[in-house]
Amino acid sequence: MRGLDAADFTLVQAATAISGSLVVALAVAKGYLDAEGAYNACCVDELYQLEKWGEDSLARKRIDGIRHEFDALVRFRDLIRTSS
């Protein structure tokens, strides 16, 4: 976490809160994962369960929210990169 500026620290903190994974958060912050990759990485079990057992409206709503949050977070990342 050393060496992160305020924007990158905010990005990592938000991505960790969304995903529950510091590894996913750092990968998003460093540009190794896009929104879809981060979503797939942190929701792999939920997606498998939906595929195996069928749709669950509450689970779908939860993971759709995660997807939207990652979309917004990656847009933020891209904006702070282009404004620097």
Secondary structure, 3 states (H helix, E strand, C coil): CCCCCHHHHHHHHHHHHHHCCHHHHHHHHCCCCCHHHHHHHHCHHHHHHHHHHCCCHHHHHHHHHHHHHHHHHHHHHHHHHHHC
